[in-house]
Amino acid sequence: MSYEAGMKALNLEFSDQVPRTEYSVAGHWELVKVVTGMPVETDEERMAARTEFMKKWDYSINWATCVSRNYMKNGRTTDMGHAEYATNGEDFRDTITNPFTDVEQVWALDPCKEYGEFDKQQLIREFEDKYDQLCSTRICGVNMGGVYITMISGILEILGWDMMLLALGSDEKKFNKLLEGYYEWVKQFYEAFAESKIPVFMCHDDMMWTSGPFAHPDWYRENIFPKVKKMIEPVKAAGKKILFTSDGTYDMFYDDVIGMGVDMVVMEPSNDMELFAKKYGKTHGFIGGCDCRVLLNGSKEDIYKEVKRAMDIGKPYPGYVFCTGNHIPSNTPVDNCLYYQDAYLELRKR
């Protein structure tokens, strides 16, 4: 199924079976070893096993971006550390630093000067090289490129949560001016993507908390969504399929997100997926489904019910792609993951 099913979903065409994707479960090495029967000790072994795992679990969409804080290395950024998530806590980091000690330093920041302008042709080559590399290692499913640090995610890389919220709360007008400067800097990556050969684009921006927006909805509608829409316009005009991802709960902004010009949305389980399906399922794709907490702590009956709940919502719509919407962490019991896969295979037929 794989690639063909992914493209059908993006083009709002029905497949015989509901396509699927997953996120970091391909780094759940105990599960990967069981599913593939391959060793996972070295980086080379893990890369090969990850590719085989994604084939066996029949990924139709491969989530990816190219632009992250790696393009901010010429200027100041904040290190917020990293909680333990990966196997054996390999990703844990308690180094926390912030070069901005007061809001006056924030107001003085000029993102274009701080992080620099990049040669467009060089960016295009870098994006296409990354895309070609993904296509060679993720050989099933639709691959893509994209921007991780679109607006809020980019400001967070610069300021961190505490300083960002302090700055916004201290002087909204000055903060909005900073946002304008950041927009002028980050749009260069969208413009380069528009001229690249990459057919599918991921617009990522973690705008929300699980509880919803961290600022008044009007602030988003005045300062965030219009800027993202402007950046998307040349990518859309170039004929790319555009996906949007945000952590947290953004269902109050479904109309605003669709209004930015995206073709498909990626949502966590805290969002009302049924609401989106009823409102936009005939005109837009959506990726979402199960809550990882059910896989982590639930019984087989719980897992089956959760998969069925998601399938019952998504299956009637051609652009639906099934997944566990907030990742499957490496502490999820292997038997639960295997049963989850069995439930998907049983229920995916339309």
Rosetta blueprint (number, residue, H / E / L):
1 M L
2 S H
3 Y H
4 E H
5 A H
6 G H
7 M H
8 K H
9 A H
10 L H
11 N L
12 L L
13 E L
14 F L
15 S L
16 D L
17 Q E
18 V L
19 P L
20 R E
21 T L
22 E L
23 Y L
24 S H
25 V H
26 A H
27 G H
28 H L
29 W H
30 E H
31 L H
32 V H
33 K H
34 V H
35 V H
36 T H
37 G L
38 M L
39 P L
40 V L
41 E L
42 T L
43 D H
44 E H
45 E H
46 R H
47 M H
48 A H
49 A H
50 R H
51 T H
52 E H
53 F H
54 M H
55 K H
56 K H
57 W L
58 D L
59 Y E
60 S L
61 I E
62 N L
63 W L
64 A L
65 T L
66 C L
67 V E
68 S L
69 R H
70 N H
71 Y H
72 M H
73 K L
74 N L
75 G L
76 R L
77 T L
78 T L
79 D E
80 M L
81 G L
82 H E
83 A L
84 E L
85 Y L
86 A L
87 T H
88 N H
89 G H
90 E L
91 D L
92 F L
93 R E
94 D L
95 T L
96 I L
97 T E
98 N L
99 P L
100 F L
101 T L
102 D L
103 V H
104 E H
105 Q H
106 V H
107 W H
108 A L
109 L L
110 D L
111 P H
112 C H
113 K H
114 E H
115 Y H
116 G L
117 E L
118 F L
119 D L
120 K H
121 Q H
122 Q H
123 L H
124 I H
125 R H
126 E H
127 F H
128 E H
129 D H
130 K H
131 Y H
132 D H
133 Q H
134 L H
135 C H
136 S H
137 T H
138 R L
139 I L
140 C L
141 G L
142 V E
143 N L
144 M L
145 G E
146 G E
147 V E
148 Y L
149 I L
150 T L
151 M L
152 I H
153 S H
154 G H
155 I H
156 L H
157 E H
158 I H
159 L H
160 G H
161 W H
162 D H
163 M H
164 M H
165 L H
166 L H
167 A H
168 L H
169 G H
170 S H
171 D L
172 E H
173 K H
174 K H
175 F H
176 N H
177 K H
178 L H
179 L H
180 E H
181 G H
182 Y H
183 Y H
184 E H
185 W H
186 V H
187 K H
188 Q H
189 F H
190 Y H
191 E H
192 A H
193 F H
194 A H
195 E L
196 S L
197 K L
198 I L
199 P L
200 V E
201 F E
202 M E
203 C E
204 H E
205 D L
206 D L
207 M L
208 M E
209 W E
210 T L
211 S L
212 G E
213 P E
214 F L
215 A L
216 H L
217 P H
218 D H
219 W H
220 Y H
221 R H
222 E H
223 N H
224 I L
225 F H
226 P H
227 K H
228 V H
229 K H
230 K H
231 M H
232 I H
233 E H
234 P H
235 V H
236 K H
237 A H
238 A L
239 G L
240 K L
241 K E
242 I E
243 L E
244 F E
245 T E
246 S L
247 D L
248 G L
249 T L
250 Y L
251 D H
252 M H
253 F H
254 Y H
255 D H
256 D H
257 V H
258 I H
259 G H
260 M L
261 G L
262 V L
263 D L
264 M E
265 V E
266 V E
267 M L
268 E L
269 P L
270 S L
271 N L
272 D L
273 M H
274 E H
275 L H
276 F H
277 A H
278 K H
279 K H
280 Y H
281 G L
282 K L
283 T L
284 H L
285 G E
286 F E
287 I E
288 G E
289 G E
290 C E
291 D L
292 C H
293 R H
294 V H
295 L H
296 L H
297 N H
298 G L
299 S L
300 K H
301 E H
302 D H
303 I H
304 Y H
305 K H
306 E H
307 V H
308 K H
309 R H
310 A H
311 M H
312 D H
313 I H
314 G H
315 K L
316 P L
317 Y L
318 P L
319 G L
320 Y E
321 V E
322 F E
323 C E
324 T E
325 G L
326 N L
327 H L
328 I L
329 P L
330 S L
331 N L
332 T L
333 P L
334 V H
335 D H
336 N H
337 C H
338 L H
339 Y H
340 Y H
341 Q H
342 D H
343 A H
344 Y H
345 L H
346 E H
347 L H
348 R L
349 K E
350 R L
